[in-house]
Amino acid sequence: MTRDFGEQTRSTALALIGQYGVDAEVIAVMRAAEYAAVGDLEALAAWDEILECLAAIEAGEAGARPIQ
């Protein structure tokens, strides 16, 4: 089943890939950990979704692709 990610989530995931390449997921995990450490659950949830989107993009799922 393909998940449909929001435009901001896809844009952030694609920007991370563009800037960090194969390390994009590592950067996203570090960012999520920063928010978890300070107890910002809303930001943590957003970064968890970005991580899911990165995995979906890597898997080639259509819902993760940018809007054309």
C-alpha positions in Angstrom: 0.0 0.0 0.0 1.4 3.4 -1.0 1.1 6.3 1.4 0.3 9.8 0.2 2.7 12.2 1.9 1.9 15.9 2.1 3.7 18.4 -0.2 5.8 19.8 2.7 7.0 16.4 3.8 7.9 15.4 0.2 9.6 18.7 -0.4 11.7 18.3 2.8 12.6 14.7 1.9 13.6 15.6 -1.6 15.7 18.6 -0.3 17.5 16.3 2.1 18.2 13.9 -0.7 19.4 16.8 -2.9 21.7 18.1 -0.3 22.9 15.0 1.5 22.4 12.2 -1.0 22.6 8.7 0.6 23.1 10.4 4.0 19.7 12.1 3.9 18.2 9.5 6.2 21.0 9.9 8.7 20.5 13.6 8.8 16.7 13.2 9.3 17.3 10.7 12.2 19.6 13.2 13.9 17.1 16.0 13.5 14.3 13.8 14.9 16.6 12.9 17.8 17.2 16.6 18.5 13.5 17.2 18.8 12.9 14.1 20.9 15.6 15.2 23.3 13.9 18.5 23.9 10.4 16.9 24.1 8.9 18.6 21.0 6.6 15.8 20.0 5.0 17.7 17.2 8.3 18.3 15.5 9.4 14.7 16.2 6.2 13.4 14.5 7.0 15.6 11.5 10.5 14.2 11.2 9.3 10.7 11.6 7.0 11.3 8.7 9.9 12.7 6.7 11.8 9.5 7.5 8.9 7.4 6.2 8.8 9.5 3.1 12.5 9.0 2.5 12.1 5.3 2.8 9.1 5.4 0.4 11.1 7.4 -2.1 14.0 4.9 -1.9 11.5 2.1 -2.4 10.0 3.8 -5.5 6.5 4.3 -4.1 4.4 6.6 -6.3 2.8 8.4 -3.3 6.2 9.7 -2.3 7.1 11.2 -5.6 6.9 14.9 -6.1 3.8 16.4 -7.7 4.5 16.9 -11.5 
